Amino acid sequence: MQLNAALPRGERLRPPNDVHRRRTMYKDILVHIPTERPMRPAIDGSISLAAHFNAHLDAAAVGYLAASAAYVMDGGAALAAVFELERERAVERAETALAVFGSEAANAGISYTCHPLGAIPVDAARSLGEMARLHDLSIVLQPDPAQSSFDNDVPGEILFQAGGPVLFLPYTFRGAFKARRIGICWDGSRLAARAMRDAAPFLARAEEIVIITINEADVVPGEVSASNLARHLGRRGLSTRTDGLSATRSEIQPTILSLAAYESLDLLVMGGYGHSRLQERVLGGVTRAMLEAMTVPTLMSH
């Protein structure tokens, strides 16, 4: 492990400023509560985080309608009544999930609102993506490749549509969320820079920040080197150190997770790579691998 280069002569590392901390806070948070998968990680993680930041928490849950239900309206009043009945049942499923959340949120004494939705999957994803755009942070559960569920598709859609940070909680997550030890996955890209800025409220309160680079000499331009990132964060009163590693492309994700385990990191910060091809969302290789085998809460920005 390498310590970052010292700040230039004449610059001193300033302690975090209380006013700066108050300004860099998540005050409006959205969480997606699954209805087809275990919801406890999303409930525990989001409520503890909202309490930590004294933030308002909007909880959205979706009762899913079959895609074919959207077309029964064309069949006349009788089929329209069937559709409305199915939609009401879908909303009831969402309300059942949110009742569990609401009980826990009330006990925690946080400010919260519940949003039950009944919709076909594509409409639900669009609605949640639109909601996420007006929140400082969105919290979702890591997709579980072992389960076939519409709730598996929603987190990736929110990442593409939110226009802001999305915190993925592993489906193995338990207990209260904390972010005392943070790893920034840095490749000098626009997305990595976006994620780093979006993580400012977490970074301002971290006890330790590790800048993680993979094959830095080959992929990171000099102007956005890890040492320059460390200098930038130092001017914000943040102390960091750098861990430069080497790995083949297929080993990048396991290398990051191995380091996270070795360093006992509470949170990873990284760009969420991918692109939209018409209605198909295509995740980048490392991003997809991280979502499939996540062991540490990870903040991504797209």
N, C-alpha and C positions, 0 to 999 in steps of 0.2 A: 504494500500500500504506500502511496505517496502523499505527502502533505502538499497542499497548494502553495504556489509561490507567494511570497509576502506582497502586500499592497505596495504600490509605488511610494517612494520617499515623499514625506509630507502628508500622506494619507493615513489616518488612524481608523481602526475598526471601532465603529460607534455601537454602543449597546442598543438593542431594540428600543424604539421610542413608543411610549404608551399611546400617544396620539396616533402614530402610524398603525399600531396594532388595532386600534378602534376603527380606523378607516378601512383596513384590510380585513374585513369580516364577511362571512356568509350570513346574510340576514333573512333570506327568503330561499327555502330549500324545498325541492320536490323529491318525493320518493315513490317509486312504483312498488306496490304491494302485490305479490303474485297471488293468483287464485287457483292455479293448477299445480303449484309447487310449494314446498315448505316456505312459510313466510317469516319465520322467526329471525333469520339473519338480517333481513331488510328492516324489520320492526326495531330490533335491538340497536342496530347500527345507526339508523336514522334518528331515533329518539335521543340517544346519547349524544350524537353530534349536534342536534338542534339545541339541546340543553347546554352544551359546552359553549356554543356561540350565541346563546340567548336568541335564537332565530325562530321565525315562523316556519312551520312544516306543513306543506300540502301533501296529502297522501292520496294517490290515485290507484284504483284497482279496476280491473276490467273483467266482466263476465262476457265470454266470447260467444258470438252467434256463428253458426255455420255460414260459410260464404254464400251458399245457395239461398239463404234466407233473404238476402237483399233483393232477390228477383221475384218473390212471391207477391209483391205489391201489384205486379202487372196482372195478377189473376183475379182481380175483383175484390169486393168487400170482404168476402168470407176468408180468403187467403190473407188479406191485410190484417184481419183480426187475429189470425194465427200468428202472423209475424209479430204483432204487438204483444201478444201473450208470451212469445219466446223472448222478446226483448225485455219484458218485465222480469222474467225468470233469470235472465242474464244479469240484470241490475241487482237482483236479490243475491246472487252469488257474490257479486262485488261487495255488496253491503255486509254480507256475512264476514268476509275477509277484513273489511275495514272496522267492523265491530271489535275484533281482537286488537287491531292497532289502536283504536280510539280508547279502549280501556287502559292500555299501557301508557298512551300519551297523556291521558287525564291524570293517571297516578304520578307521572313524572312532572306534572305541572307546567308543561310547555304550551305555547300557542300553536294550534293546529286546525286544519280543515280537512274534511274527507270528501273525496270526489268519486262516487261510484259511477262506472260507465258500463253500458251494454252496447256492444258493437261487433261487427265482423273484424277480423284481425287487421286488415289493411287500414280501415278507418280508425281503429283503436291506436295503431302505431302513429298515424298522422296526428291524432288529437293529443297524444302524450308528447310527441315531438314539439307541437306548437306550445303546449303548456311549459315545456322545459325552457323555451326561449325567454320567458319572463321570470326565470329563477336564477339565483346566483350559482346554484349547484344542483345537480340531479343525482339521485342515488338509485342504483339498480342492483339486482342480483346477477352474479355471474351465470351465464347459460350453462345448463347441465347437458352434456352431449349424450348422457345415458337415458335421458327422458325426451319423449316426443311431446312437446307442449308449445302452444302459442306464446306462453310466457318466456320461452327461450329466445324468441325472435325480437321481442320488444326492446331489450337492452341495447342491441346493436343499432336498431332504428333510432332510438333516442340519441345515441352517440352521433349518428350522421345528421340528425335534424336539429339538435339542441342549439348549436351555435355557442356552446359554452362547456364548462367542465362536467364530466360524468364520473362519479365515483362508483366503481364496480366492487361489490363485496363478494368474496368467495362464498359458494354455497355451503362451505364448511365453517364459515365464520360464526363465532359464538361470543356473547358478552358485549360489553360496551366498546365503542370505537375509540381508539386513541391514535395519535400521530406524533409521538415524541421523537421517533427515529425515522427519517425520511430519505429515500433514495431517488435522485433525479436521473432518469435514463436519458443521456445526452448524446445526440449525434449532430448537433448544430443546425438541424432542420427547422423550418418554419413551424411545424407541428410541435416539435419538442419545445421551442421557445414559447409557443402559445400555452402549452401545458404548464410550463414553469411559471409563467405569469398567472395563470388561472389558479395555481396552487399557492399563491402568495399568502392567504390567510393561514394555511397550514405551516408554511415555511417560517412565518413570523413567530410562531409559537413552538417551533421544534427545538429539541434539546441537542440534536445532532443531525447534520445534513451531509449525505455522501453523494458526490457527483460520480455517476457510473458511466464509463465510456467503454465501447467495444471496438477494437481495431481503430483507435482514434487517428493514428497517423495516416490511415488509408481513406477514411471517410469523412473526417471533420475538417472543414476549411480552417485555416489559421486564425482568421478574424473572429471565429466563433468557437475557439478552442475551449477546452475545459478550464484552463487557467484563466482565460478572459471571462468566462462565466463566473468563476470563483471571485474574480476581482469585482465584477458587477454586483454580485450578491453581498460582497463585503461592504460595498458602499451603502447597502441597505441595512447594515448592521448585522449581517448574517455570517456566521463562521462555518466554513465548509472544509471538506477534504475530498480528494479525488482518488478513485480506484479505477485504474486503467487495465482492462482485460483484453484477451485475444480469444476469438472463437470463429469457427466456420459459420456460414449463414444458418445452417440447420441447428446449430448449437447456441445461438444467441439467446433465445428464450430460456432454456434450461440453465445457461450460465448466469443470467440475471437472477433467476429464482434461487439458484445455489448461493449466490452472493447475499441475497436478501435474507436467506436462512442463517448464513454465517454471521451477518451483521445484526441479526434480530431486528430487521426493519419492520416498522408498523405500516408503512405506506410507500408505494412506488408511484412516481410521476412520470408519464410518458405520452408521446403523441399517439393518437389513434389513427393508424394509417388505413387507407382504403379509398374507394371511389364509388360513385353511383353510376350504374349503367342502366338508363331508363329506370324501371322500378326495381331492378336488382341491385342489392347492396353487396359489394365485394370488399371484404376485409383484406388488408395486407397480411403477408405471411407471419411476421412476428406478432402483430396484433391478434390475429386469429389463434396462434399458438398460445399466447398469453391468456386469452379468454377461455381456451379449452383446458388449460392446466394451471389455473391461477391458484396460488397459495397465500398471497398477500393482497390486502385491499389495494386497488390501483386506480389512480385518478388519470383519466384520459381526456384529451381534447382533440377534436377533429377540425 
